[in-house]
Amino acid sequence: PTLSELIRYNQGSLKICSKSVIFEPDEVNKPILKIPLKDCKRIEAVYLIKEGDVVAPYKYERGERNVIFQLDMPLKTEDVVQTLLQLHRASCLDKLGDQTAMIAANLQSRLARTSFDKNSFQSVTERPHMECEAEMVSPLVTNPGHVCITDHNLYFQPLNSYPDSVVQIGLHSVRRIYKRRHGLRPLGLEVFCTENDLCSDIYLKFYNTKDRDELYYYIATFLENHITEHTAESYMLQWQRGHISNYQYLLHLNNLADRSVNDLSQYPVFPWVISDYSSPQLDLLNPASFRDLSKPVGALNTERLERLLERYRDMPEPRFMYGSHYSSPGYVLFYLVRVAPEHMLCLQNGRYDHADRMFNSVGETWKNCLEGGTDFKELIPEFYGTDSSFLKNLLSLNLGRRQGGGRVGDVELPSWASGSPSNDFLQKMRAALESQHVSEHLHEWIDLIFGYKQRGSEAVAAHNVFHPLTYEGVIDCDSIEDPDQKIAMLTQILEFGQTPRQLFTTPHPQRITPRFHSVSSGTSLMACILSYSASPSLDSFEDLTEESKTLAWSNMNKLALQSSHKIHKEVVTGIAGTLSGTSIFSTSQAVYSSLLTFLSLFLFLFFFLCHISLKRYFYSIAYGRRQDTLMGHDDAVSQVCWRDNQLYTASWDSTIKVWKCVAADISSNKRAHFELLAELEHESGVNTIALSPAGTLLASGTKEGSLSVWDIASCSLLHQIACHSGKIHQVAFSPDSRNILSVGEDSCLKVTDVQTGMLLSTVPAEDEQRCFCWDGNTVLSGGQSGNLLIWDLLSSKVIHKIPAHSGPVTCIWMNEQCSSVITGGEDKQIMFWKHQY
């Protein structure tokens, strides 16, 4: 039969696309017909696709053809004809920009003439909240239509009713939503109804940011704690403490950085971590088996890098080191061609790439990434997943013959992949990703891809500079007036790779791993941290104490009030206990009219009181009298600490002073000699200080909200962070000295990484928190409401609330075993609490 007879007498579906007409027969053995609209004066070219239901390069037939389509719905004939004529006129325009503008105008006209069909509502009681136009995004295709959101459902109705007449998502089934960039513009929204981080339920691209944001915040109201739970900082804290895997963390970062499997130009990016693809056995305990994660792929080969840098130095602005990106649609489909061959054919005008340039071998691909002049690609999540089908030619595709004559079939795997090679390969790739070595260095790769080395001078220093058009914010496509230039820009952005959205602007902290103390570092800060974590207790009694602490914190919600005492006439300002826990001391403003907060008691017999007269008073508990007085500051003393015969005094005069103060001299009633060892300057009054458990670091919080970390040995400033927007009430180190928790007037709890000075987490509270105790994960805090709150920092939630004082809680003390808690408040009460198991 002639082609005209072949089409005329076959049932199927007619699809009118922006630049072609596609007829898909119902019989799968019949070829799909694709007719370019630009050839519609006389049919000069026809593509026959998937003939015999086999995915293969398109057949391209020339010559005069007559094709007749008869619609099953005659009433739509006129609309179809008019649409075809308009698109045909657009396809015949000389300039690509003019073609695109006319196609867009035609689309907007059709959208304006139609609206969402409310007969599609699941219930007659649904109330619509908003309606707007958008496009549903899938790999290489966007489908325009109408969005409608009600008080129960999100709907998308495609103009062409394909693949379904309406897509419906129940709002209460939504688990996560993400704002997305599309073509480097803030227009996308992706909705997930499952915990599968890779596949979403719908990806929408809007025509303006306002519509996108309104829909986003409306859906967010149906997700409990959505905004606070899903931040880079909250995931970082979970990853750093080992609550999520390296794989999960990278998926979360990709999601937050606008990477989606529905958008091939922004597909999730994962690192090469193994460098050995030739040995018969893979040794994951040998550092030489791993790629250097502190360098981008383009910088791994020193000789190639030098050639690239020589070109970079001679290049006019804007300069870049790498002309191709580490992730692009072509690279993604390079890896996935065996499971997504139709996408590859669509991207490459109906043809596969040359057989020798296909993904033939993992080892060859790694070698080319090291040595090729234009190949700097990273990997995709599938290399660390459980589905090995992308490594096998299960569809028996004819992918061509290589120069040696062999057909392209399954991917050649390293010799260390044994048994069921493809499954074993993925298992060992996952093991490598979660290995000790990668866990200790993954933060370095994150700095390059998502972090502070992504842009600016740090990127230059790290040899991590790509073409300017791959970065968000470098160019505003909407401001380009020339249509051809605009299309060229958009095409390059979509086809040649996009850099992820920058998530971190300071160095990413390292993961806490079981052997973290073995990592060498030349910095004094790292030495301070390791001196604590590298000294595990050998005493079984201390092991039991740690077990009791863990038990106590896991049952903190079972705190029960034992007794309360009103022994002060004014606000309780401080509580402390002896080391044995047999005696408790409290202070209030009634001792002196200008008495400030008393924080700690460091010896059995003596304690300090801070006084507005700028002096420190030493009182003998045994004799009930003042033992000594020290003059030292120009303003009120806000807090004191004492450890290893050194006294630390904080003051509103913007200083912390470190004194040598021998306890034995005071206890023997000698006149104590106080030697000023150091003075730590601040830019505003110091309100609170805390020593690390090992006594090697000091944290300070100021009236202006600044948090500082000091090295005690050298009395040098390690970090200064603008942490809170107001006075910091209290700071405290985690038991492992790796993090600092602070609370302030801004009603936030904030966790800061000691090693990098990076803010890891910000947890907003309903009311201002004044004081706390914590174990590194769980926080017991007291605030303005008078309640005691128990927080899970990893989920940023209050998990329990205990009614306590009738006014603000001002201080909390906990014994060493974490089994007893004492609180004081503005209601002048002191309350004693114990766990009730």
Sequence and secondary structure as in RCSB ss.txt:
>XXXX:A:sequence
PTLSELIRYNQGSLKICSKSVIFEPDEVNKPILKIPLKDCKRIEAVYLIKEGDVVAPYKYERGERNVIFQLDMPL
KTEDVVQTLLQLHRASCLDKLGDQTAMIAANLQSRLARTSFDKNSFQSVTERPHMECEAEMVSPLVTNPGHVCIT
DHNLYFQPLNSYPDSVVQIGLHSVRRIYKRRHGLRPLGLEVFCTENDLCSDIYLKFYNTKDRDELYYYIATFLEN
HITEHTAESYMLQWQRGHISNYQYLLHLNNLADRSVNDLSQYPVFPWVISDYSSPQLDLLNPASFRDLSKPVGAL
NTERLERLLERYRDMPEPRFMYGSHYSSPGYVLFYLVRVAPEHMLCLQNGRYDHADRMFNSVGETWKNCLEGGTD
FKELIPEFYGTDSSFLKNLLSLNLGRRQGGGRVGDVELPSWASGSPSNDFLQKMRAALESQHVSEHLHEWIDLIF
GYKQRGSEAVAAHNVFHPLTYEGVIDCDSIEDPDQKIAMLTQILEFGQTPRQLFTTPHPQRITPRFHSVSSGTSL
MACILSYSASPSLDSFEDLTEESKTLAWSNMNKLALQSSHKIHKEVVTGIAGTLSGTSIFSTSQAVYSSLLTFLS
LFLFLFFFLCHISLKRYFYSIAYGRRQDTLMGHDDAVSQVCWRDNQLYTASWDSTIKVWKCVAADISSNKRAHFE
LLAELEHESGVNTIALSPAGTLLASGTKEGSLSVWDIASCSLLHQIACHSGKIHQVAFSPDSRNILSVGEDSCLK
VTDVQTGMLLSTVPAEDEQRCFCWDGNTVLSGGQSGNLLIWDLLSSKVIHKIPAHSGPVTCIWMNEQCSSVITGG
EDKQIMFWKHQY
>XXXX:A:secstr
  HHHHHHT  EEEEE SSEEEEEESSTTS EEEEEGGGTTTEEEEEEESGGG     EEEEEEE      S GG
GHHHHHHHHHHHHHHHT SSHHHHHHHHHHHHHHHHHH    GGG S TT  EEEEEEEEEEETTEEEEEEEEEE
SSEEEEEETT  S S EEEEGGG  EEEEEEETTEEEEEEEESSS SS  SEEEEESSHHHHHHHHHHHHTTSTT
HHHHS HHHHHHHHHTTSS HHHHHHHHHHHTT  TT GGG   B   B   SSSS  TT GGGB  TTS GGGS
SHHHHHHHHHHHHHS SS  SBSS S  HHHHHHHHTTT HHHHHHHTTT    GGGSS BHHHHHHHHHH SS 
   B GGGGSS  GGGS TT     B TTS B  S B  TT  SSHHHHHHHHHHHHHTSHHHHHHHHHHHHHHT
STTSSHHHHHHTT  B GGGSTTS  GGG   HHHHHHHHHHHHHS        SS       TTGGGS   SHH
HHHHHHHHT     HHHHHHHHHHHHHHHTGGGEEEEEEE   SS EEEEEE TTSS EEEEETTSSTT      
  SSSEEEEE TTSEEEEEETTTTEEEEEEE  SS EEEEEEETTEEEEEETTSEEEEEE  HHHHHTT     E
EEEEEE SS EEEEEE TTSSEEEEEETTSEEEEEETTTTEEEEEEE  SS EEEEEE TTSSEEEEEETTSEEE
EEETTT  EEEEEE SS EEEEEE SSEEEEEETTS EEEEETTTTEEEEEE   SS EEEEEE TTS EEEEEE
TTS EEEEEE  
